[in-house]
Amino acid sequence: MMTSPLAGLVLAGIGAPLVLLVVLGGASVLNRPLGERWTGPLAASMLTLSCAALLAALVVHGATSAGARLLSYGARSGGGDGGIALELLVDPLSLAFAALSAAIAGVVSAFSNRYLHREPGYSRYFVLLAMFVTGMLFVALAGNVEVLFIGWEFVGLSSALLVAFFHERPAPVSNALRVFSVYRISDAAMLSAAVLLRHAAGTDSLALLFGGAGAASAVALTQGNATLIAVLLIVAVAGKSALLPFSGWLPRAMEGPTPSSAVYYGSLSIHAGCFLLLRSAPLLAHAPAAALLAGALGGATAVFAGLTTRVQSDVKSSLAYASLTQVGLIIAEIACGWTTLAFVHMVGHACFRLLQFLSAPNVLHDLHGMEDAIGDRPARSGGLLETLAPESVRRRLFLAVLERGFLDSILERAVVQPFERTARRLTSLDRWLCGAPMSAGQPMAFEAESRDD
């Protein structure tokens, strides 16, 4: 058990939102959710404590250590030669991103307290926000694959549930299912990378992937294993950060409340994959083929999202694709080895896009007032593409980006429908094996599906 001041500050930083999750979630499970009078101040105080502790840890780390430090809490034997522990890998990069996550979540929490005033799902929203912040801090500070995977799952689960926040309407639930289906691919790739790392290197420590230049990743992993692990990480990042070909779920995720859209698809969640890839830069340096793949995906996503955002008819979708444009550029910067530039770009973009999402309703209100005052819409100036591209090219591009690259229908057929069929079959099989009572037609449906296979 680590007892240094740095270990205590990091534990306080990551423990505050976890305590918030336990308190709010426990009260909701007991059907005694805390009222707005207590939930808002409690969330603000816990997130403020988390941000302050992480900033203090960043200062202490800078004064006492120059490199990464692995902090282990509560290790216990897991049988054999292994053990189970909460391991956190702290360095200036991880502590800065974790503090930024806590600060942005605190701002969104204060905004949400007023925005969702008297909303029936107020308590549920703050439970999911606490789960999300906890997951982001686990992702930022993870020292082994178990902590990383738990954080990755927390972020994905809370994201899907917040897309379905207004569950009294069918569209949010349907869109949340599509987001959750794509996240399953991301999670499967992440889990596969973790298993392969354990098999190839004999350890689940992320120091092999997140170390500096000349780290153990270049010694303990062959180039083939390093390339395969890096490709799996890129697939995981592509699913979570909506890179091509998984970009189709992004506009569907705008069904959630505006504050959740701001913190997920404007500032933090969409950058979680970027941060993971940024910390894996030493691994990418050891796997040039994977770095080339990441750069190509980032560049293609930036071009696609930049074109698509020009034809969106609602402000949230337009901002989401504008965010995706910058995310693609950040991925390309990481692939090129420009890690400092990528981190500064990521931090600046997260803060700027958060402001845009949160102020979008007021901007729309002011724009409508201006249009009413002048009696017409302001003239829109043509861009470079409109000036240089021929009319026929512009029409084809307009059709393609208006349909969002037809990615939504591709994901529907290739991912969502197989996922739904598999889930229905497993549910029917589970009920049949357990002898649970079924409604009329369920056993026959299972038999018919089995015969079809």
Phi, psi and omega in degrees: 000123181283136182236010181289159177304322179298315180297320179295319180293318179295318178297320177294320181296319181274339182279332183299308177293332176293319175298318177301318178297316181295316182294308182291318179293319178297318178297322179290321178297323178280005181061032176230058183298143178292145179286171180299330181299329182257325186296311182301306178297324179294316179297317181297318182291319180294318181288326175295317177300317180298312180297316180297318180295320181289323175295319177295322178296323178297319179293314181296318180298318179296330182276338187244344185211148181256340184242191179284146178232137178262118179255131181239132182236131169061042178294141175216158183291137177250015182090149181068218181259009182256174177212167180241129182207154169275103183250129180238131179256109186251137173206173182304325181294310183291319180293322179294317179292323178295317177296320177298318179299315180295320180294314179296319178297323177296318177298314180295324178297315179296320178295317183293329181301324177271321184296323183258021180303126180065017173286135181303329181264024184305308182295320179298321179300314183288331173297315181291325177296318178296320176298319181295314181297318178301316179297318180297320179291324175297316179297317183293323189251007187302134176251346174219169188291334179295313179296318180298316183291322177298313178298318179301318180290320178301316180296313182294317181294314180295326178297310181297320181291329177283331172299323179269022186303314179272068190285357176287346176254144183290329185298313179300322180293316179297318180292324178296323178297322179292319176298316181296324180296316178294322178298331178297322177295316178300315182292322178297320178295319178297316180295320179296319177297321180294317180295317180294321177299316179297320182289318186280322185255348179075017180208157175254012181287134179278358174299334177293328182264329189255007180289172180284188180300137182077019180289179183297340180299329181280348184252313187280340182247135172289165181295325178296313178295319179298319179294317181294317178297318180296320178296319178297320176296322179295320177297317178298317179294320180298319178292318184284327183258011174063032174288162175301140004264021185261016186288348186295337182280344188299310179295331178293331181288351180284002179290341182286174177300152182304318179298322179290324175299322180295313186281333181271300192258005174247321190238312192247300188301318182291342177264356181298318178295321177301315181295318179299317179292326178296318178290337179269014182305320176300324177293319178296324178296332179273353182227078185299329179295319178293322177298320177297318178298316179297317179296319179295317178297316180297314180295316179296321179295320180298317179294313180300311182292325178297322177286319185293324183294340182286342185245006180289142184262353177234151190290326182292318177294321178297316178293324180296315179288328174297320175298318181296327176302313180291325177298318177299319178295321179297317178299318178296321178297319178296317180298329178280354180089009180271069190290319180295315177299318181297319181292316178298317178300317182295315180295313180296318181292321179299316180292317181295316182290328175300313179300318181296315181296315183289331181266357184304315179300319179292321179296318178298318179299316179294322179295317178296323176296320178294319178296320177296323183290320182269350177080006181196169176281146176297145180295139180260125180280146179285145178269186182296320180297317180295330182281320189266325187281141175295161182300318182296320178294319180296321180294316179295318178297319180299316179297316182296314183282334175297325176272009178056044177068012182059019182290330182296314180291326178295315177296325180299314183281323188271335186239304191291311182297314174299323179297315180294318179297317179297318180296319179295318180294318179294323178295316179295319178296319180297316179295321181293317180294324182275353181067025180287147177296138180240153174286163184302132176096342183293313179298319180296324179297320180293317179296320180294319179295323180293320179294322179298327181286000000 
